[in-house]
Amino acid sequence: MANPRKAAQNEKPKTSEPVSLPPPPVPQPGAPVERVFRRCDWIAAGVAFLIAMAGYVYMMAPNVTLEDSGELVTAAHHLGVPHPPGYPIWTILGFLFDHLNPLSPQPVPEGVDVSPRRYNIAWRVCFMSGTFGALAVGLLALLISRSGSMLLRSVKSLSDAINEEQERGIVTVCGVTGALIFAFCPTPLSQAVIAEVYSLNGLFMAVTMTTLFIWMWNTQRDRYLYLTCLLWGLGLTNHQTLLFMAPAYLILVGLVSVAVLMDLLAAGAMVGTIGFWFVGWCTSVTTIGEVAMGCLIGLPVIGLFVVDRLVNMRRGTEAWMILKGLTLVVVAVALALAAYWYFTKADAFWMGVVCAAIAMLISLAGDLLEWHFGWQTKVNWKRAGIAAGCVVAGLAFYGYSPLASSTNPPMNWGYTRDKDGFWHHLTRGQYEKVKIGRSFDVFWKQLTLSLIHI
């Protein structure tokens, strides 16, 4: 009788055929997609908006107040130009709120007795400030509610201790409470009940944070990234302090996607190129010889860059990367020459050349990092170009100032219809220049004052 164990050992193992895994499921077009904001988030936003709006209307200034109120109301009513930098988007919206506000009647013929309660231009513009402030509060409640839910889910002990209904109740209350604490702080409250530009600035901050949050939820929806760039550029035409939000936005984008961060850095360099060349045109100090010198430096750089992009070679080869490295060196040399010329001649045209070289530098560095380390740092020029175009489209609203000034309205500050007047207005020429160097004592006092107001 044969030994079954020995027979099993002598038996040759059967070769198993490779098993093909099923393809990943493809989402159907009609499949439900989880929304960014849920019903409880919108409830928090709505409640916070209504309470803040009611409070602002109750405490709203009945007429013209101190500081810039009368000037801004006059500019909004007549589509004029207020003090630098002009606040074009605020002025346009103020004109619409003044003439289309259904809560107060339109202007009546002269000689008719009109009481302040029936016809009050200043109150209409103050109502606009309150509306913008309340909208910012509502968006803040929306973000607090949704991000609070994500925070609760990230802590296992908390997520296990409460059910979904309790979680939604907690985040709704937190969203309303946190937003209303901000709404009735001294600084936001004081600006939401008078005719001023700061409530709109807060709204632009809240809107851009919301659109960027939606993009971070699903990075495939680039339209929200482009919308953030457009609203950010548009917000700069209301108040230029929105510029300081850019580093925070870039950090958030970099934490989500390094590839998109590289695209936005390249887009920023492109916007800088356009901006500095526009400055050169406004100041009229660029000579033909300097432009020719810039072309002599820039054309070889652009040529090498185009060759690097269009030559028919297989990407990732050693020869290809050597070409990129050489191009990188040439761009760096051109960057140094342009920067030297800028600091010796103090000409904005050369700063534009520097920004163009920085854009190429970012692209080449991204390719080399991707080839050497495998990082996703290659610049998507389509995304970068659209983002830069959205920012420029928002900034284009500054063109309102010379157009409005050319009609000679009652409020025509600085005569921005002239190129010199427009440049002086845009750069806030009548104010004291920004001083970067501060002593630690001054910094500490400013920080303490800010914390007290918060």
Sequence and secondary structure as in RCSB ss.txt:
>XXXX:A:sequence
MANPRKAAQNEKPKTSEPVSLPPPPVPQPGAPVERVFRRCDWIAAGVAFLIAMAGYVYMMAPNVTLEDSGELVTA
AHHLGVPHPPGYPIWTILGFLFDHLNPLSPQPVPEGVDVSPRRYNIAWRVCFMSGTFGALAVGLLALLISRSGSM
LLRSVKSLSDAINEEQERGIVTVCGVTGALIFAFCPTPLSQAVIAEVYSLNGLFMAVTMTTLFIWMWNTQRDRYL
YLTCLLWGLGLTNHQTLLFMAPAYLILVGLVSVAVLMDLLAAGAMVGTIGFWFVGWCTSVTTIGEVAMGCLIGLP
VIGLFVVDRLVNMRRGTEAWMILKGLTLVVVAVALALAAYWYFTKADAFWMGVVCAAIAMLISLAGDLLEWHFGW
QTKVNWKRAGIAAGCVVAGLAFYGYSPLASSTNPPMNWGYTRDKDGFWHHLTRGQYEKVKIGRSFDVFWKQLTLS
LIHI
>XXXX:A:secstr
   HHHHHHHS                 TTS    SS HHHHHHHHHHHHHHHHHHHHT  SS  TTTHHHHHHH
HHHT B STT  HHHHHHHHHHHHH TTS     TT    TTT  HHHHHHHHHHHHHHHHHHHHHHHHHHHHHH
HHHHSHHHHHHS HHHHHHHHHHHHHHHHHHHHTSHHHHHHHSSS SHHHHHHHHHHHHHHHHHHHH TT HHHH
HHHHHHHHHHHTT GGGGGGHHHHHHHHHHH HHHHHHHHHHHHHHHHHHHHHHHHHHT   HHHHHHHHHHHHH
HHHHHHHHHHS   TT HHHHHHHHHHHHHHHHHHHHHHHHHHHH  HHHHHHHHHHHHHHHHHHHHHHHHHH  
S    HHHHHHHHHHHHHHHGGGGHHHHHHHT  S BTT TTSHHHHHHHHTTTTS        HHHHHHHHHHH
HHH 
